[in-house]
Amino acid sequence: MTESAHLREAVQRAFRPATGPRMIGVELEMHVRDGIPELDGELARRGHPTLEPGGQVELSLPPQRSIPALLREVDWCLATVGAATEVALTGVDPWRSLDDVPLTLQTPRYLAMQELFDHDGDAGRRMMRLTASLQVCVDLLPGRAGHEQWLVANLAGPALVAAYGGDRARTRIWQGIDPARTGYDGRHLDVHDPIEAYAAFAGAAARLPIPQAMDDGYHLNTLFPPVRPRGGYLELRYLDSQRPTIELLGTVWALMYDADTRRRALELLRPTLPTYWDQWQTADPTALLEAVNAKEVAA
């Protein structure tokens, strides 16, 4: 089997649909002002906290069958971390500049990423050290529905950032990184064959110069498109860090799980693919939000 065939198999596994009930989860990154808080005990069990390259704290909350249940867990975790240290839920660190934040995680992965990103300026360092996101995770449905989910999750990104993402400063940092690795120009998308398009995207991106990156699955996890297929679910990665609301999560739920809403959104969004790069800074969310009755679906 050729190297490209092996990679395509890994991509197919990444697009494997879920088998259980429809669920929703979040990964929430935050800036920490005065040192790293204790991340063990009950917080470790409920929030699965980890550190990001610049010392940001990330909570990876288990998915829930309902939005209210997920929000209860988010609020408990935020209160627990907030009781120990001051945090900021913003896309870009509000307190520090790049010179103030070292690479906290000096692992081969992050050192190699930094070296690779440095070829295109300092945007990669800014992303790693100064940015924080809210990532929403949804189950990938089988067949045509999953194909629609993938396209809508990606194409809705610019409008959702405009509606819920703040001033787009974090998005501008991401657009400063090589799109061969980020896909912010839409090169990872194809309306007819998402797996083939994503395999081509992954095959064209340089592998990190570390032994682990020879594994295809590891390589896929060193790509940073707006939406990442994760094997059974999709990870929507483009929103600024923020406390998720029922309106935000309800919008995502409707776009991903309500067939009529998803197809209306796809009809609206498909023509924006040729201008995907520009959409990240210019998209108006009004039409998309009008197509979504988020509160009704979320209830």
N, C-alpha and C positions, 0 to 999 in steps of 0.2 A: 504494500500500500504506500502511495506517495505521501510526502509531507503535507501537501495541500489536502489530500483525502483525510488524513488523520485530523487535521485542523477542522475540516468540515464536520467530521463526526463529533468533535468537541462542541462545535457551534450547535449542532442538532441537539445535543444533550442540554445545552444552555436554554434552548427553546422548548424543552420538554414541558408539556402542560401539567398543571396540578391535578391531583386525583381526589382531594378532599373537598370540604365545603368552602364556599367563597369567604375569604378572610381579608383583613387589611392590617398592616403593621407600619411602624415608622422607625427610622433611625435618625436620631436628633443629635447634631453636633452643637457644641456651645463653647464660647470663649471663657476662659477662667482668669480672673484678675490676679489673685494672690496665692499662687501655688496650687498644686494638685490636691483635691480633697481625698479623703478615704473613699475607696471604691469597693469595699468588701461588704460582708454582712447581707442584710435584706436587699440593699441596693444591687448587689451583684446578682442575686437570684431573680429580681424582678426587672432590672434595667440592663443587665449584661454590659456594664460600662467598660470602655476601652479608651486608650489615648490615641490621638491623631498626631501627625508628624510635628506640628508646632505646639504641642501640649494641649490642644483642644480635647475636651471630653466628649465622647460619643456614647449615647445610649442606644442600644439595639433592643427595642421592646418586642416581645413575642407577639405575633399577630393575633387578632381577636375577630370574633364573628360579628361584632357590632362596633360602630364608631363610639358610642358612649362608653362602652367597656374599655376601649383603647384609651380614650381621653382620661378616664379615671386613673389608669396606670401611668400615663404621661404626667399628670398633675402630681401624683405621689412621688415619682422620681424627681421631678423638677423641685418640689418642695424639699426633698431630702438633700439634693446637691446644693440648693440655694441656702439651706441652713448652715452649711459648712463653709461656703465661700461665695464671693460675688461672681455671678456669671452674666454673660450677655448673649442673648439670642438674636444675633445679627449676621448678615452675610459676610461682612468684613469686620475684623477686630476693631472696636471703637477706641481702644486705649493705646495701641502700639503700632509702630511702623515696622517695616521689614528688618531694619537694623536692630530692632529691640528683641526680636524673636529668633532664637537659634533653632536649628533642626534638633528637636528634642529626641526623636527616635532615630538613633544612629545605627540603623540596621542595613544590611546589604541592599534590601529592596529600596529603601528610601534614599540611600546614598546614590544608587544607580539611577533612580528616577530623577533626582536632582541634577545629576550630571547630564542626563539626556535632555531635560527641560532647559538647561542653561544654554544649549545651542541656539535657542530662540529668544534669549533675553531673560528677564527676571520674573515673568508671569508665572512660571512653574513654581518658583520659590514662594511667590505671593500666595498662590493657591494652596500650597502645602502648609504654610505657616500661619496665614492670616485669614483664611476663609472658613466658614462653617455653613452647613446645609441642613435642611429638613428633607429626608428621603422617604418617600411613600412607597410601600411595597404592596403589590396586589397579585393575587393568583392569576396565572396565565391559563386561559381557557383553551380547550382543544379546537382544532380545525379553523374554520373561517372566523369564528369569534376571536380566537387568539391572534390571528392575522390582523383583524380590525383593531384589537387592543393595542398591538405593537405600533401600528401607524398612528392611532389617535394619541397614545401616550407620548410619542415623540413630537408629532405635529402640534399638539396642544401646548407644548412646553412654553413657547414664547408668550402666548396669551396668559397662561397660568402664572408665569413670572411677573407679567405686567399687573395681573390682578392681585397677586399675593406675595410678590418677591421684593418689595422695597424699591430701591433706586437703581437697580441693575448693575451696581458696581461690581458685585461678585461675578455676574455674567460677563462683564467686560474683561475681567481677569481670565476667565476660562477661554474667552475668544482670543486671548493673547498667546495661548498654547497651541502647538502644532495640531491643526484639525485632523491630521492623519491618525492622531491618537484620541481626539475628543469627539470628532464627528459633528461639531457645531455647524458645519456647512451642509450637513445632510448626506454626506457620502456613504454612510452606513445604511441608508434607507433605499428601498425599492418597493413600489406599490404592488408588484407582482410576485416577487420571490425574496422575502425577507432573509431567509437563511443563506441563500447564495450571496446576497449583498453584504450581509454581516461577515460571512466567511472571507469575502474579498477585502473588506475593511480590516479584519483581524490579520489577514495574511500580508497586507501592505504595511502594517505598523511594525516598526523595529522592535525586536525583543530586547528586554533589558539584558545587559551583559553580565548576567549571573546564572549559575547552573540551573536554578529552579525554573527559569524562564523557558527552558527547553521543553518543559511540560506544557501541553496545549491549554489545559485548564488554567494553569497558573498565568500563562500569557494573556488569556482572556480577561483575567482579573487585574491586569495592568493597563487595560483600556478604560477610558473614562467618557463614554458617550452620554448624552443627556438621559438616556434610558438604557439600562443594562439588563440583558436577559440572564437570569440566575438559576435556571433549572427548576421549573415549577412556578416561578413567579417573576414579575418584572419589578425593577428598582428604578423609580422615577427620581432622578438625582439633581434636578435643576433648581429647586426652590431654596431661597435663603433660609437660614436658621430662624425659627420662630416657633412659638407655641401653636401647634396645630389646632384649628377650630373645627366645629362641626360643619361650618359652611365650606371650608377648604376640603376637608376629607369627604364631605358629601358630594362635592363637585367631582372629585376623583372617582369616588364609588360609582356615581351615575355614568360617567364617561367610560368606565371600564366594565361595569357589570350590567347596566341597563341597555338592552340591545337597541331599542329605538333611539335612545339618546346617543349611543355610540355611533350609530349609522348616520344620524343627522350631523353629528360633529365631524365625521369623516368626510361627508359631502361638502361641508363648509371648509374644512382644513386642507383637503387634498390639493387644491390649486395653489397653496402657499409653499409647497415643497421647493419649487425653483428659486424662491427668495428666502429660504430657510435661514441663511446667515443673517440677513438684514432684519428678519422678523424678530430676532432676539432683542433688538433695540427699539423696534418701531411698532410691534404688534399692539393692537387695540383689543382688549378682552371682551368688549361689549357683546358682540354677536355670539361668541362661544358661551358666555354665561347665560345669555337669553335662551340658548338651546338646552340648558341644564336646569332642572328643578331640583337642586341639591337637597334642600331641606326635606322635601317630600320623600325622596329616595332614601336619604339617610335615616329617616324615622323608622 
